[in-house]
Amino acid sequence: MSTSETPHVTVCICTYRRPQLLTRLLHALACQTTDALFTYSIVVADNDRLQSAERPVLEFATRSSVPVRYCMQPQANIALTRNLALSNADGGYIAFIDDDEFPTSNWLLTLFRTCAAYGADGVLGPVIPHFDETPPQWLVKGGFHERTRYRTGLVIDWRKGRTNNLLFKRTILPPGGQHFRAEFLVGEDQDFLRRVMERGHSFVWCNEAVVYEVIPHSRWKRSFLLRKAMFQGALDPLHPDVGWSTVAKSVLAVPSYLIALPLALLVGHHVFMKMSVKLFYHLGTLGCFLGFSPIKAATVTTGDS
């Protein structure tokens, strides 16, 4: 597909039992503007051994002119699934987007142009929450699904990096197929970007390359927010930020937040929940160092109770 005259972008999607959301994403990708600057195709890497994504992909393939490839990785491991997607990607540029997101029509074009304009090796963009129905006020007021945005052109360090809205040149990948490390149960994307950036590759932010994350009812639940916080707090021991100072911080934070919770409830429910989320984050960190993790990745990514 890729030629010396026209760059080619492969959009990689890792998915797990979200056929309806995946269908929405595929249809949004079919409408991408390119201004004839590049061509693009799609790779869907299914992490469900039952292959729940195969049918939506095949149905999309029969109706769309955008080439799409399906592959399946049966082991419950997002890093291995990302590696499978990369091994099936044939573009000189690689883009990643999550299966519960959908982009604006100029998403790829904006990323591509920004990459060229700033001479960067990769570009990241914002992910904005999208509610198909009106959510509760405390959820919106607390900004629980909001992410930080930056000015276009800002050079991004690995701590700000994610793969939910990302484009990069294939040339940044060293030889070998295990670019994402399977031992990371959380933060495998930041670990990937950290190692890439340490080799001298630069990534910039593009605030106009917007994708929307669908926030279903299951993610409105307080229990989901707390589970997610505990899971994120359970930092993998290989993460470079993890150390005894991290443990000490959590040891001090847990009683502090416990004391603050009653006062927070008087201020407002959104403040109470923000304090609770921070509390559970630190509980997750302590749990990791004590050798147990009560929260499984699947319960966080799917939003199931």
Protein Blocks (a to p, Z undefined) as FASTA:
>chain_A
ZZfklccdddddddehilklmmmmmmmmmmccfklmaccddddddfbfnlpmmmmmmmmm
mmpcbdcdddddfbgcfklmmmmmmmmpcbfbdcdddfkbccdfklmmmmmmmmmmnopa
bdcdddddddfbdcdfklmmnommbccdddehiacdfklgcfkbccddfklpcgdjblbc
fklmghklmmmmmmmmmnopacdddfklccdddddfklmpmklmmmmmmmmmmpcfklmk
bcfklmmmmmmmmmmmmmmmmmmmmnomklmmmmmmmmmmmmmmmmmmnopafbdfklmm
nopZZ
